[in-house]
Amino acid sequence: MHDSIDAAGLKGRDFLSTQDWSVDELETLFALAARLKADRKAGIPTRLLEDKTLYMIFFDSSTRTRNSFETGITQLGGHGIYLSPDKMQISHGENARDTANVLSRYGEAIAIRHCAFGEGNEYLTEVAEHASVPVLSMQCDVYHPCQILADYLTIREKLGSGRGLKLGVAWTSAPNYVRPISVPQSLILMMPRLGIDVTLAYPPEFRLLPDIEEQAQANAAAGDARFEISHRFEDAFEDADVVIPKSWGPLVHTRDHAEGVRLIEAYPDWRCDANRMALGKDHMLYMHPLPADRGREVTNEVIDGPQSVVYDEAENRLHVQKALMALTM
Ligand code: CP
């Protein structure tokens, strides 16, 4: 396996967005993820990163991302160090340049989650500019690329090649907190590149960044796929093979938190239930990156039902990130 990983030529590459990797490079990653998953299930050790260290800097909380990265590096024979700004000199103003240079002298990769709108991607980009080791996104305000890698692997496992499938990405109402827009943005960017038709449905105030929506359109043209935007919830479900209904904040429309929550509460009917699921194909998968706001975003009947693959999707975070680390570190 070492030889094919070396031949991929991805050692040292950053991963801040799937846009930075070619379709062939992404396919290399998916193939390795499937192999690592099969080996793990068969009890075959895959200690590809012995004595390597991954630094994980979390500006925001996490269940899946932290544990899948940390477990993944352990299974590869390396070591993950969990960091947060309050435990680092970032809290005293140490800048991205110094943090990047120092951690590069010790270990083999720096992974960062920083979702503050208007700040996160800028910070990750600055660290990547100064680090001499790969910088891996664990989610920023613009992209959540590892989530979308796991989503695609799950779709392919369940439905075969994604080409020609319809994926509905639908906004849902969940006012308990204002979520980032990085998941839907990453979905609409990558899925059409791999030939999946995407329908994105949201109320008008929940639009995504204009340049991302334009890039998604260009990606669809390049991938021989279709990308459309609707303001009708049901359009994401009708005749779909996969649906990912999830909440995000009206961040492009307003930065005002109270106004954001008011807008989220204005559309309580944007909730995934059995009636909406019945609009899709019989085999339609229900997916969600989690955490889900049960009862608001989705009924228990759907998320715990036979079409839901949310735990397979969460598990695949582990396998795609192991492939990502093995290829880049
Ligand atoms: N989906 C996801 O990124 O989950 P966490 O926020 O728990 O890491």
Boltz pocket constraint, residues with backbone or C-beta under 6 A from the ligand:
constraints:
  - pocket:
      binder: B
      contacts: [[A, 61], [A, 62], [A, 63], [A, 64], [A, 65], [A, 66], [A, 138], [A, 139], [A, 147], [A, 289], [A, 290], [A, 291]]
      max_distance: 6.0
